[in-house]
Amino acid sequence: PGDRLYSHWRFNRYRMKHFDLTFEQYLDYENFGPANMANYIERSRYVKFLEPWLEAFGRDRIFVYQFEKLKNDPREFMTTMARDLGIATEYYTDYDFFQRNETVAIGNKKLHKWGLKLEPYVPQFLQELLIPVYLRLNSKKAPAISEKDQSLKNEANKWFTDDNIKLE
């Protein structure tokens, strides 16, 4: 959950430019922020959302996977998941697992907002050509995680200990 919270903060700060909060402020803000802002801390209590599905469908019809396994070996993860679901695994043999949504630090916020408004009207094939060029012109690599933020992320993981024990 700490990784999810950090990723959400990073995406909204650097890519979407929704706020300039530090990660520390964000963690506090999520607890006391306005009601209309999605509460990612509560949404990171996965067991809370899984329990109704388990009741409705039974444990034998629900698969739960760890995101870390997907990050560490996407091909193996997807092959395992396909096998568990009884669907063909061959699709993933030559699949391109290139990460296309890496968070970057956007330069010009107004240009970016304008681009996001236009995006739904641009065909997908054209987006695939234009977005890399646009990102080279209006972005830079987002900063690496600081020691302080890593510590905060580790501390945030502790908030979910009881939930994760139930989930296990």
TIFIKE-73838 format. One record per residue (C-alpha): x, y, z; residue in three letters. Coordinates in nm, 4 decimals, decimal comma, padded with zeros to 6 digits. Example, Ala and Ser with C-alpha at 12.3 -4.5 7.8 and 13.67 -1.06 7.14 Angstrom:
       c1       c2       c3 rest
  01,2300 -00,4500  00,7800  Ala
  01,3670 -00,1060  00,7140  Ser
***
This chain:
       c1       c2       c3 rest
  00,0000  00,0000  00,0000  Pro
  00,2874  00,2401  00,0671  Gly
  00,4044  00,1957 -00,2919  Asp
  00,0530  00,2657 -00,4170  Arg
  00,0247  00,5812 -00,2083  Leu
  00,3659  00,7034 -00,3199  Tyr
  00,2853  00,6306 -00,6841  Ser
 -00,0454  00,8188 -00,6608  His
  00,1230  01,1181 -00,4975  Trp
  00,4071  01,1176 -00,7518  Arg
  00,1700  01,0934 -01,0483  Phe
 -00,0520  01,3775 -00,9221  Asn
  00,2377  01,6017 -00,8263  Arg
  00,4707  01,5565 -01,1231  Tyr
  00,2597  01,4301 -01,4120  Arg
 -00,0822  01,5858 -01,3529  Met
  00,0364  01,8888 -01,1537  Lys
 -00,2737  01,8684 -00,9314  His
 -00,0804  01,9929 -00,6285  Phe
  00,2640  02,0845 -00,4954  Asp
  00,2365  01,8926 -00,1692  Leu
  00,5345  01,7016 -00,0333  Thr
  00,4761  01,3296  00,0223  Phe
  00,4585  01,3976  00,3951  Glu
  00,1907  01,6653  00,3419  Gln
  00,0033  01,4367  00,1050  Tyr
 -00,0173  01,1572  00,3621  Leu
 -00,1573  01,4052  00,6130  Asp
 -00,3803  01,5697  00,3502  Tyr
 -00,5411  01,2390  00,2569  Glu
 -00,6564  01,1996  00,6153  Asn
 -00,7927  01,5520  00,6540  Phe
 -00,8452  01,6723  00,2951  Gly
 -01,1718  01,7763  00,1331  Pro
 -01,4435  01,5136  00,0930  Ala
 -01,4333  01,5334 -00,2864  Asn
 -01,0700  01,4097 -00,3023  Met
 -01,0384  01,0329 -00,3349  Ala
 -00,9127  00,8848 -00,0097  Asn
 -00,6337  00,6584 -00,1270  Tyr
 -00,5458  00,5533  00,2256  Ile
 -00,8864  00,3899  00,2721  Glu
 -00,8771  00,2509 -00,0806  Arg
 -00,5475  00,0833  00,0036  Ser
 -00,7187 -00,1347  00,2642  Arg
 -00,7572 -00,4120  00,0071  Tyr
 -00,9133 -00,6708  00,2373  Val
 -01,2098 -00,4383  00,2957  Lys
 -01,2941 -00,4564 -00,0751  Phe
 -01,2125 -00,8242 -00,1169  Leu
 -01,4361 -00,9587  00,1623  Glu
 -01,7708 -00,8896 -00,0141  Pro
 -01,6425 -01,0623 -00,3283  Trp
 -01,5298 -01,3658 -00,1274  Leu
 -01,8723 -01,3852  00,0360  Glu
 -02,0514 -01,3551 -00,2970  Ala
 -01,8392 -01,5956 -00,5036  Phe
 -01,6458 -01,8120 -00,2552  Gly
 -01,2727 -01,8459 -00,1997  Arg
 -01,2376 -02,1108 -00,4706  Asp
 -01,3523 -01,8621 -00,7372  Arg
 -01,1321 -01,5652 -00,6390  Ile
 -00,7639 -01,5225 -00,7215  Phe
 -00,5498 -01,2691 -00,5371  Val
 -00,2085 -01,1752 -00,6734  Tyr
  00,0726 -00,9602 -00,5416  Gln
  00,1593 -00,6546 -00,7473  Phe
  00,5280 -00,7052 -00,6616  Glu
  00,5241 -01,0298 -00,8600  Lys
  00,3886 -00,8444 -01,1621  Leu
  00,6595 -00,5779 -01,1267  Lys
  00,9410 -00,8305 -01,0784  Asn
  00,8560 -01,0659 -01,3662  Asp
  00,5581 -00,9535 -01,5756  Pro
  00,5824 -01,2397 -01,8262  Arg
  00,5816 -01,5078 -01,5559  Glu
  00,3041 -01,3284 -01,3664  Phe
  00,0750 -01,2997 -01,6689  Met
  00,1449 -01,6594 -01,7737  Thr
  00,0564 -01,7792 -01,4224  Thr
 -00,2599 -01,5692 -01,4134  Met
 -00,3689 -01,6917 -01,7581  Ala
 -00,3063 -02,0512 -01,6495  Arg
 -00,5081 -01,9972 -01,3280  Asp
 -00,7961 -01,8546 -01,5312  Leu
 -00,7842 -02,1353 -01,7861  Gly
 -00,6990 -01,9152 -02,0827  Ile
 -00,4195 -01,9466 -02,3395  Ala
 -00,0763 -01,8518 -02,2058  Thr
  00,0947 -01,8223 -02,5462  Glu
 -00,0117 -01,4597 -02,5902  Tyr
  00,2478 -01,3512 -02,3334  Tyr
  00,5406 -01,5409 -02,4858  Thr
  00,6410 -01,2505 -02,7137  Asp
  00,4394 -00,9725 -02,5489  Tyr
  00,6076 -00,6325 -02,5149  Asp
  00,5996 -00,5433 -02,1448  Phe
  00,7484 -00,1981 -02,1988  Phe
  00,6306  00,0529 -01,9336  Gln
  00,4363  00,3274 -02,1088  Arg
  00,3056  00,5238 -01,8145  Asn
  00,6197  00,6193 -01,6262  Glu
  00,5643  00,9305 -01,4201  Thr
  00,7603  01,2278 -01,5480  Val
  00,7803  01,5859 -01,4270  Ala
  00,5689  01,7999 -01,6603  Ile
  00,7166  02,1383 -01,7489  Gly
  00,4366  02,3667 -01,8692  Asn
  00,1176  02,2961 -01,6729  Lys
 -00,1140  02,4947 -01,9049  Lys
  00,0155  02,3161 -02,2154  Leu
 -00,0302  01,9826 -02,0407  His
 -00,3900  02,0581 -01,9388  Lys
 -00,4654  02,1647 -02,2954  Trp
 -00,3141  01,8410 -02,4264  Gly
 -00,5212  01,6307 -02,1851  Leu
 -00,8378  01,8023 -02,3072  Lys
 -00,7472  01,7248 -02,6695  Leu
 -00,6395  01,3659 -02,6044  Glu
 -00,9878  01,2052 -02,6387  Pro
 -01,0194  01,3504 -02,9895  Tyr
 -00,6853  01,2195 -03,1175  Val
 -00,6837  00,8645 -03,2631  Pro
 -00,4790  00,6110 -03,0649  Gln
 -00,2251  00,5478 -03,3436  Phe
 -00,1527  00,9218 -03,3594  Leu
 -00,1230  00,9480 -02,9811  Gln
  00,1402  00,6738 -02,9871  Glu
  00,3431  00,8856 -03,2293  Leu
  00,2856  01,2264 -03,0686  Leu
  00,3027  01,1567 -02,6952  Ile
  00,6708  01,0518 -02,6870  Pro
  00,7642  01,3681 -02,8805  Val
  00,5469  01,5834 -02,6557  Tyr
  00,6983  01,4298 -02,3406  Leu
  01,0517  01,4943 -02,4691  Arg
  00,9594  01,8603 -02,5163  Leu
  00,7479  01,9222 -02,2050  Asn
  00,8843  01,6933 -01,9361  Ser
  01,1888  01,5668 -01,7565  Lys
  01,2560  01,2663 -01,5392  Lys
  01,0757  01,2882 -01,2056  Ala
  01,3102  01,2973 -00,9071  Pro
  01,4150  00,9706 -00,7453  Ala
  01,2618  00,8828 -00,4109  Ile
  01,4362  01,0555 -00,1226  Ser
  01,5437  00,8784  00,1949  Glu
  01,2753  01,0714  00,3847  Lys
  01,0013  00,9682  00,1404  Asp
  01,1202  00,6061  00,1487  Gln
  01,0981  00,6188  00,5271  Ser
  00,7477  00,7694  00,5077  Leu
  00,6435  00,5023  00,2589  Lys
  00,7737  00,2290  00,4926  Asn
  00,5903  00,3925  00,7828  Glu
  00,2708  00,4121  00,5768  Ala
  00,2952  00,0374  00,5103  Asn
  00,2678 -00,0181  00,8850  Lys
 -00,0776  00,1454  00,8807  Trp
 -00,1993 -00,1582  00,6857  Phe
 -00,0431 -00,4371  00,8939  Thr
 -00,3713 -00,5660  01,0403  Asp
 -00,5457 -00,5472  00,7027  Asp
 -00,2608 -00,7292  00,5293  Asn
 -00,2619 -01,0054  00,7912  Ile
 -00,6349 -01,0565  00,7188  Lys
 -00,5611 -01,0448  00,3467  Leu
 -00,2948 -01,3129  00,3787  Glu
***
